[in-house]
Amino acid sequence: AGYLLKVKSNNKIIYNANKTHPLFKVLQKVIRQHLGIEQIVDSILDNLGDVKSVALVGDYAKGIDSGLIEVLLLGNRINTDYLKDLINKIENKITRRVSFKIVEVLPKESLVIYNNDKI
């Protein structure tokens, strides 16, 4: 149906979401809500500081629901005290473990779920 793009890399076949598909944004929102990612992003952006980007790494970036969501934060003046308090609230709300790491650069293999170029 054109939802996925197929790319050959060495002996592997890699499937990626087709971002130009007319239903991409709708499907992305449904998946984020199902995984609880929407709640994480909303909570982070409300009170955490000047967040430029939020990205996933690990299993969730690969599309595997392992129960641990690894989140990278890129930004300035991140409120780490608030972040520590936020972890338990998020984990209780979405029934998955969440790990946050503040970084200066996002790795290539990360899946960016929020980006604000204005900061």
N, C-alpha and C positions, 0 to 999 in steps of 0.2 A: 504494500500500500504506500510505500515511499516514506515510512516513518523512520527507517534506519538507513544509514549509509554503510557500505561494506568496503573495507580497505585491506589490501593484502600487505603484510609486513613480514619479510623473511618467510618463515614457515607457518605464520599465524594469520588468522583472519580476525580483524578487529571491526566491531560494529559500533557506530556512533549515532547519536540522535541527529536527524536531519533538521537543522535549525531553520531551514528555509521552508519547511513543510507548513501549510496553512494552519494546522492544528498543533504545532509545536508548543506554543505558549499555554494552551489549554491542557495538553498532556503533561507538561512540566509542572503546572500548578497542582494537578490531581496527584501526581507522584509525590511532590513535596508535602502535600497535606497528608497523604497516606503514611509516609515515613516519619512525619513529625518535624520535618525540616522547616516548614513554614513557621511553626511556633518558635523554633530556635532563632531564626533570623529576626522575627519580630521582637523577641525578648532582647536580643543583642543590641539592636539598633535603637531601642527606646532609651536606654540609660548608660550605655557602656562607654561612650566617648566618641571620638572622631574616627569611626570605622570606615576605612576605604574599601576593603574587600573582605568577604567571608568565603572560605573555600572548604571543600571536603577532601580528605585524603583517606587512604586505606580502603577497607572493604566497601563502604558506601560510595566512594568515588568510582568503584568498579561495578556498582550495581548489586552488591551482595549485602543482604540484610543479616548481618552477623550479631547484631545487638549492641555494637559499639560504634558510635558516630564520632569520628575524629575531625575536629573543626579547627581550621587555621584562621587567625584574625590578622589583618594587616591594617594598621592605622596609627594614629598619634594619641598620646595621653589616654590609653586604655585604662579604665577603672578596674584594676585587678581585684580589689576587695568586692566590688559588685559582682564580678565574674565568678568568684568563689561561691558567693551566695546563690547565684543563678543556677549553678550546675545541679544542685539537689532539686530545685524547683522544676527544671526542665526534665530531669530524669524521671521524676514522679509523674509528670504530665504525659510524657510520651512512652513510658515503660521501656526505655533503652538507656544504656550508659552513654555518657557524653564526655569527651575529652577536648579541652581547648588548649591551643598553643598560639602565642603571639609571635609573629614572624616579621622580618623586614622585607622578604621577597617570597612570593608564592612559587612553589616548585611547579615544573611543567606538568607533572602528572596529577595535579590537583584539579578538582572540579569546582569552578567558581560558581557560587550560587547567589552572590550579591556583589555588585561593583558600583562604586560611586566615584567617578573621576573628578568630581568637583573639589574633593579634599586634597 
